[in-house]
Amino acid sequence: MPKQITEKTEELSTKKNLSQQEFEARVLELAEKEMTAEKIGEALRKQGIHPKEHAKISKILKSKSLYQAPELKNIEEKLKRVTLQMEKNIQDKRAMREKERIFSLLRKSRAYHQISQ
């Protein structure tokens, strides 16, 4: 039996051909929404634009000074969540330990990426 083609698969299968300037404009537009390079790539793939046909997203962001290391951003968000949990539940010993662990991970990642506080 042949597969039925749905609207979603039709949208994904049609590739949009963009020039390099249009691609960079899309990337910068998404970067203004505080998205990391990996999230920008996912968003572009959902729009039917495959980033592999253009320059690397991280290089575009670095040239415009908008690049931020995805792992640092994810660790900082996790630290905020755990800190909020600790503030709500003062006696939560597991959250206290988790906060210390995540903070040390953030400190090590910043040292690796040579980013000062």
C-alpha positions in Angstrom: 0.0 0.0 0.0 1.4 3.4 -0.9 1.8 5.9 1.9 -0.6 8.7 2.2 1.0 12.1 1.9 -0.2 14.5 4.5 0.1 18.2 4.4 3.0 18.2 6.9 5.1 15.8 4.9 4.5 17.8 1.8 5.7 21.0 3.6 8.8 19.2 4.8 9.6 17.7 1.5 9.5 21.0 -0.4 12.8 22.7 0.1 13.1 26.4 0.0 16.0 27.8 -1.9 17.4 30.9 -0.2 20.4 33.0 -1.0 23.2 33.3 1.6 22.1 36.8 2.6 18.5 35.7 3.1 19.7 32.7 5.2 21.8 35.0 7.4 18.9 37.3 7.8 16.7 34.4 9.0 19.4 33.2 11.4 19.9 36.7 12.9 16.1 37.1 13.2 15.9 33.9 15.2 19.0 34.8 17.2 17.3 38.0 18.4 14.7 35.7 20.1 17.5 34.4 22.4 17.9 31.1 20.6 21.1 29.2 20.5 22.7 27.9 17.3 21.2 24.4 17.8 17.7 25.7 18.3 18.0 28.0 15.3 19.0 24.9 13.2 15.9 23.0 14.4 13.6 26.0 13.7 15.0 26.4 10.2 14.5 22.7 9.4 10.9 23.0 10.5 10.5 25.8 8.0 11.9 23.6 5.3 15.3 25.3 5.1 18.2 22.9 5.5 21.2 24.6 7.1 23.7 22.3 5.5 23.3 24.1 2.2 24.6 27.4 3.7 27.3 28.6 6.1 27.5 27.3 9.6 25.0 29.0 11.9 27.6 29.4 14.7 30.0 31.1 12.3 27.3 33.6 11.3 26.5 34.3 14.9 30.1 34.7 15.9 30.7 37.2 13.0 27.8 39.3 14.4 28.9 38.8 18.1 25.6 37.0 18.9 27.0 33.6 19.6 26.6 32.0 23.0 27.7 28.5 23.9 24.6 26.3 24.1 25.9 24.2 26.9 26.5 27.3 29.1 23.0 28.6 28.4 21.5 25.3 29.3 23.5 24.9 32.5 22.5 28.5 33.6 18.8 27.7 33.0 19.1 24.5 35.0 20.8 26.4 37.8 18.0 28.9 37.9 15.4 26.1 38.1 17.2 24.4 41.0 17.7 27.7 42.8 14.0 28.5 42.5 13.2 25.0 43.9 15.6 25.6 46.8 14.0 28.9 47.7 10.5 27.4 47.8 11.7 24.3 49.8 14.4 25.4 52.2 14.9 21.9 53.8 15.3 20.2 50.4 18.8 18.7 50.9 18.8 17.0 47.5 18.2 20.4 45.8 21.0 21.9 47.8 23.4 19.3 46.7 22.2 19.6 43.1 22.7 23.4 43.2 26.3 22.9 44.3 26.9 20.3 41.6 25.4 22.4 38.8 27.3 25.5 40.0 30.6 23.7 39.8 29.7 22.4 36.3 28.9 26.0 35.3 32.2 27.2 36.7 34.2 24.5 34.9 32.4 25.2 31.6 33.1 28.9 31.9 36.7 28.2 32.5 36.8 26.0 29.4 35.2 28.5 27.2 37.3 31.3 28.8 34.3 33.4 29.9 34.6 35.5 33.0 31.6 36.1 35.3 
